[in-house]
Amino acid sequence: MKIVGVAACTVGIAHTYIAQEKLENAGKKAGHDIHIETQGTIGTENELSQQQIAEADIVILATDVKIAGRERFDGKRIIQVTTEIAVKSPNKLIEKAAEVVNQQK
Protein backbone atom coordinates (compact mmCIF):
# COMPACT_ATOMS: atom_id res chain seq x y z
CA MET A 1 0.00 0.00 0.00
CA LYS A 2 1.21 3.50 -0.76
CA ILE A 3 0.56 6.15 1.88
CA VAL A 4 1.24 9.86 1.77
CA GLY A 5 0.40 12.47 4.34
CA VAL A 6 1.08 15.72 6.08
CA ALA A 7 1.99 16.39 9.70
CA ALA A 8 1.48 19.85 11.16
CA CYS A 9 0.94 20.91 14.77
CA THR A 10 -0.10 24.23 16.27
CA VAL A 11 3.39 25.33 17.25
CA GLY A 12 5.08 23.61 14.31
CA ILE A 13 8.03 22.34 16.25
CA ALA A 14 7.95 19.06 18.16
CA HIS A 15 4.71 17.23 17.38
CA THR A 16 4.96 17.86 13.65
CA TYR A 17 8.25 16.01 13.38
CA ILE A 18 7.45 13.37 15.99
CA ALA A 19 4.23 12.53 14.15
CA GLN A 20 6.14 12.26 10.86
CA GLU A 21 8.74 9.94 12.35
CA LYS A 22 6.19 7.75 14.14
CA LEU A 23 3.98 7.39 11.05
CA GLU A 24 6.89 6.63 8.73
CA ASN A 25 8.32 4.05 11.14
CA ALA A 26 4.93 2.38 11.67
CA GLY A 27 4.20 2.37 7.94
CA LYS A 28 7.56 0.88 7.00
CA LYS A 29 7.29 -1.69 9.80
CA ALA A 30 3.95 -2.80 8.33
CA GLY A 31 5.53 -3.08 4.87
CA HIS A 32 4.01 -0.01 3.28
CA ASP A 33 5.54 2.71 1.12
CA ILE A 34 4.99 5.90 3.14
CA HIS A 35 5.98 9.54 2.73
CA ILE A 36 4.96 12.23 5.20
CA GLU A 37 5.40 15.93 4.44
CA THR A 38 5.93 18.28 7.37
CA GLN A 39 4.61 21.81 7.59
CA GLY A 40 6.35 23.33 10.60
CA THR A 41 7.85 26.60 11.72
CA ILE A 42 10.75 26.18 9.30
CA GLY A 43 8.40 25.70 6.37
CA THR A 44 7.52 22.66 4.30
CA GLU A 45 9.94 19.76 4.31
CA ASN A 46 9.81 16.44 2.45
CA GLU A 47 7.29 18.03 0.08
CA LEU A 48 5.17 15.43 -1.66
CA SER A 49 5.40 15.25 -5.43
CA GLN A 50 2.30 15.12 -7.60
CA GLN A 51 3.35 11.61 -8.63
CA GLN A 52 3.54 10.43 -5.01
CA ILE A 53 0.08 11.85 -4.36
CA ALA A 54 -1.37 10.38 -7.56
CA GLU A 55 0.00 6.90 -6.77
CA ALA A 56 -1.09 6.93 -3.10
CA ASP A 57 -3.82 4.57 -1.96
CA ILE A 58 -4.63 6.80 1.00
CA VAL A 59 -3.71 10.13 2.57
CA ILE A 60 -3.14 10.61 6.31
CA LEU A 61 -3.45 14.17 7.54
CA ALA A 62 -2.09 14.36 11.08
CA THR A 63 -2.77 18.01 11.65
CA ASP A 64 -3.88 20.43 14.34
CA VAL A 65 -3.94 23.44 12.03
CA LYS A 66 -5.04 24.31 8.50
CA ILE A 67 -2.43 23.09 6.06
CA ALA A 68 -1.19 24.58 2.83
CA GLY A 69 -2.04 22.74 -0.36
CA ARG A 70 -4.82 20.53 0.98
CA GLU A 71 -6.50 20.70 -2.42
CA ARG A 72 -3.71 18.48 -3.76
CA PHE A 73 -5.53 15.57 -2.09
CA ASP A 74 -8.98 16.22 -3.57
CA GLY A 75 -10.48 12.96 -4.76
CA LYS A 76 -8.18 10.80 -2.60
CA ARG A 77 -9.22 8.72 0.39
CA ILE A 78 -8.25 10.77 3.44
CA ILE A 79 -7.94 9.97 7.12
CA GLN A 80 -7.68 13.13 9.19
CA VAL A 81 -6.51 12.95 12.79
CA THR A 82 -4.70 15.14 15.28
CA THR A 83 -0.95 14.92 15.65
CA GLU A 84 -1.56 13.52 19.13
CA ILE A 85 -3.20 10.41 17.66
CA ALA A 86 -0.35 9.96 15.19
CA VAL A 87 2.20 10.30 18.00
CA LYS A 88 0.43 8.04 20.50
CA SER A 89 -1.03 5.35 18.22
CA PRO A 90 0.85 5.26 14.91
CA ASN A 91 0.49 1.50 14.45
CA LYS A 92 -3.28 1.60 14.97
CA LEU A 93 -3.53 4.51 12.56
CA ILE A 94 -1.66 2.59 9.87
CA GLU A 95 -3.91 -0.44 10.51
CA LYS A 96 -6.96 1.79 10.13
CA ALA A 97 -5.60 3.16 6.85
CA ALA A 98 -5.18 -0.40 5.54
CA GLU A 99 -8.74 -1.25 6.60
CA VAL A 100 -10.12 1.78 4.78
CA VAL A 101 -8.23 0.91 1.60
CA ASN A 102 -9.26 -2.76 1.74
CA GLN A 103 -12.93 -1.92 2.38
CA GLN A 104 -13.11 0.26 -0.69
CA LYS A 105 -11.50 -2.16 -3.13
N, C-alpha and C positions, 0 to 999 in steps of 0.2 A: 504494500500500500504506500502511496506517496502522500505525504502530509506537508503542508506549508502553514505558516501562521505568523502572527505578530504578537510580541509581548511589549506592554507599555503600562507603567504604573503612574500614580499621581505625581510622585516626586521625580521619577525618571532616573533613579540611581540604582538602588539595590534590587528591589523586586523584579524590575524589568529583566535584568541580566540573570538573576537566579531562576526566574521562570523559564527563560530561554534554555539555560543549561539543563534544568530538570526535565523539560519536555524533550530536548534533543537526546539526552541520555536514555530516557524511558522509551522513546520511539526507536532508537537504535537497538536497545536491549530486546525489544519486541520484534526486531527484524524489519522495521520499516525505514523508508527513505524519508528523512524529515529535515526541513529547513525552517528556522524561525528567525524572522526579522525583528530587530529591536528598535524601538523609537523612544530614546531616553534623552537626558539632558544634553548629551553630546551629539544629538541628531540621530539620523537613521543609520544603522549598521546592518551588515549582512542583508542588504536590500534584495528582495525577491525579484527574479526576472519574470518577464511575461511568460516565458516558456515553463518555468517552474510552477507558476500559478495555473497555467493551462493544463499541465500534466497532472496536477494534484487531484487526488480522490476526495480530499476533504481539507478544510481550512479551520485551524484553531486560533481563535482570537482570545488571548489571555490579557485582557486590558481592563484598566480602571478609569481610563480617560478616552476621549474621542481620538481616533487615530487618523493620520494622514493617509490618503489613498485607499480608503475602504472600498471605494467603487471598483477597484481592481478585482474584487472577489465576487462581484455581482454574478448570479447564476451558479455559483459554487455551493456545495453543501458546507455550512458553517456551524461550528460549535463555538459559542461565545461564553466565556467564563471570566471570573476575576483572576488577577495574578495570584491571589492567595490560594485558589484552588489548584492552579498549575504548580505552585511551589509545594503545597502540602500533599497533593494526591496526583502526581504526574502519571503514575502507572495506570490508575483508574481512569484518568482522562484519555489516555491512549487507548485503553480497552473500550471505552465508550465510543471513541471515534471509529474504531474498527466495527463495532456493532452497528453504528449508523450507516457506514458504508455497505456492510453486508446486508442490512435490511432493505436497502434501496437498490440492490442489484436485481 
